[in-house]
Amino acid sequence: MDQPVLILIFVVFLWIVIFRRLRAAQRHGPAGDSMKLARLEAKVDLLMKHAGITYDPHANVPPGVLDALRAGQKIEAIRLYRQATGVDLKTAKDFVESL
């Protein structure tokens, strides 16, 4: 395997670790976890920059979310996003508002 593929696999692995830590922080809520998560995100950002990989969090919006927003149904868009991703209400609201 060439180096960009290995870096991509490593970045995906780190995102999985970050996602699991975020889910644990959402369940337990200790303040220290958010600092650890911020450090992990910074490391992943540096690795992605070094590998020349860009990440757009809005690239793969679940089906129906954008349609609901275009129709002026913000609450429905939040509900659809939560249903598709399993995130909490605040995270879904923040994401939908960022669209």
Wavefront OBJ file of the C-alpha trace (Angstrom):
o trace
v 0.000 0.000 0.000
v 1.194 3.479 -0.707
v 1.589 6.142 1.963
v -1.583 8.234 1.245
v -3.766 5.135 1.646
v -2.128 4.288 4.972
v -2.565 7.860 6.179
v -6.218 7.794 5.145
v -6.780 4.545 7.054
v -5.085 6.060 10.110
v -7.221 9.213 9.895
v -10.406 7.159 9.640
v -9.303 5.149 12.681
v -8.711 8.360 14.641
v -12.134 9.711 13.674
v -13.689 6.503 14.996
v -11.816 6.958 18.273
v -12.944 10.582 18.471
v -16.551 9.654 17.729
v -16.558 6.988 20.466
v -15.055 9.438 22.972
v -17.617 12.053 22.014
v -20.438 9.586 22.577
v -18.958 8.653 25.980
v -18.610 12.337 26.887
v -22.247 12.922 25.933
v -23.328 10.107 28.244
v -21.102 10.967 31.200
v -20.296 14.620 30.664
v -16.970 15.053 32.515
v -15.199 18.284 31.626
v -11.859 16.528 31.132
v -13.213 14.490 28.231
v -13.996 17.616 26.231
v -10.372 18.762 26.576
v -9.107 15.331 25.484
v -11.501 15.412 22.560
v -10.283 18.858 21.505
v -6.674 17.610 21.555
v -7.606 14.554 19.484
v -9.443 16.708 16.963
v -6.424 19.011 16.656
v -4.160 16.012 16.007
v -6.489 14.620 13.369
v -6.684 18.041 11.703
v -2.878 18.180 11.520
v -2.671 14.666 10.075
v -5.319 15.461 7.489
v -3.538 18.670 6.514
v -0.242 16.808 6.186
v -1.882 14.133 4.011
v -3.638 16.737 1.857
v -7.084 15.457 2.859
v -9.975 17.870 3.222
v -13.027 17.174 5.329
v -16.393 18.753 4.740
v -18.892 17.826 7.486
v -21.764 18.917 5.250
v -20.763 16.740 2.298
v -22.870 13.757 3.357
v -25.990 15.260 4.882
v -28.575 12.493 5.485
v -31.458 12.287 2.997
v -34.369 14.579 3.664
v -32.546 16.988 5.969
v -31.792 19.562 3.278
v -35.257 19.115 1.769
v -36.874 19.809 5.154
v -34.720 22.913 5.601
v -35.577 24.202 2.141
v -39.253 23.737 3.009
v -38.771 25.802 6.173
v -39.194 22.793 8.486
v -36.234 23.216 10.816
v -37.617 20.935 13.539
v -38.259 18.178 11.007
v -34.707 18.577 9.680
v -33.343 18.225 13.228
v -35.513 15.143 13.813
v -34.346 13.525 10.572
v -30.710 14.262 11.376
v -31.042 12.773 14.864
v -32.791 9.707 13.457
v -30.063 9.146 10.854
v -27.055 9.780 13.097
v -28.161 9.018 16.662
v -26.750 12.281 18.047
v -28.323 14.251 20.890
v -30.733 17.138 20.348
v -28.182 19.937 20.849
v -25.676 18.402 18.428
v -28.384 17.912 15.804
v -29.685 21.457 16.286
v -26.172 22.918 15.973
v -25.489 20.891 12.836
v -28.776 21.812 11.162
v -28.274 25.475 12.029
v -24.804 25.347 10.481
v -26.360 24.264 7.180
l 1 2 3 4 5 6 7 8 9 10 11 12 13 14 15 16 17 18 19 20 21 22 23 24 25 26 27 28 29 30 31 32 33 34 35 36 37 38 39 40 41 42 43 44 45 46 47 48 49 50 51 52 53 54 55 56 57 58 59 60 61 62 63 64 65 66 67 68 69 70 71 72 73 74 75 76 77 78 79 80 81 82 83 84 85 86 87 88 89 90 91 92 93 94 95 96 97 98 99
